[in-house]
Amino acid sequence: MATTSVEQLLSDLELANPERHALVQAIRQAILAVAPDAAERVMYGGIMFSAPAQCCGVFAYAEHVSVEFGRGKELLDPHGVLEGQGKFRRHIKLRDPGDIATKHLSDYVRQAIELEQVA
């Protein structure tokens, strides 16, 4: 469920970069398809999803949208799409809506939710 601050962030993004806005919306739909009861809130300049624990965040940049996983190092990466070298975090860069399927975003979101449920 989008809050007023999420709606404002999306509105601002649509004005600044309609292409990135469309990609963020498609990513939100993909995440909510896996976790229909997920809560959304604005944090760190992006949209954080909790289902019920925080599982991922979506951040729009000039050339791509990044889906960040706070415990991404613990995720299995059979498709080789996770990026990052941090102690815990990993992310998936998406440049167009087709990347949602080809990079198997739903699989990683599902894993992140399951990981938080056993924590």
Residue pairs with C-beta under 8 A, 6 or more apart in sequence:
1 39
1 40
2 10
2 40
3 40
3 41
3 42
5 41
5 42
6 40
6 41
6 42
6 47
8 42
9 42
9 47
10 21
10 24
10 25
13 20
13 21
13 24
13 60
14 21
17 60
17 62
20 60
20 61
20 62
20 65
21 60
22 97
23 60
23 65
23 94
23 95
23 96
23 97
24 47
24 58
24 60
24 65
26 97
26 100
27 58
27 65
27 67
27 94
27 100
27 105
28 40
28 47
28 58
30 100
30 105
30 106
30 109
31 38
31 49
31 56
31 58
31 67
31 105
31 109
32 38
33 106
34 106
34 109
34 110
34 113
35 49
35 51
35 55
35 109
35 113
37 51
37 52
38 49
38 50
38 51
38 55
39 49
39 50
39 51
39 52
40 47
40 48
40 49
41 47
41 48
41 50
42 48
43 57
44 57
44 59
45 59
46 57
46 58
46 59
46 60
46 68
47 57
47 58
47 59
48 54
48 56
48 57
49 55
49 56
49 57
49 58
51 113
51 116
53 116
53 117
53 119
54 70
54 116
55 69
55 70
55 109
55 112
55 113
55 115
55 116
56 67
56 68
56 69
56 70
56 108
56 109
56 112
57 67
57 68
57 70
58 65
58 66
58 67
58 68
59 65
59 66
59 68
63 95
64 93
64 94
64 95
65 93
65 94
65 95
66 91
66 92
66 93
66 94
67 91
67 92
67 94
67 105
67 108
67 109
68 89
68 90
68 91
69 75
69 82
69 89
69 90
69 91
69 108
69 112
70 88
70 89
71 88
71 112
71 115
71 116
71 119
72 82
72 84
72 88
72 89
72 90
72 91
72 112
73 86
73 87
73 88
73 89
73 90
74 88
74 115
75 82
75 90
75 108
75 111
75 112
75 115
76 111
77 90
79 103
79 104
79 107
81 92
81 103
81 104
81 108
82 90
82 91
82 92
82 108
83 90
83 91
83 92
83 93
84 90
84 91
92 103
92 105
92 108
93 99
94 100
94 103
94 105
99 105
100 106
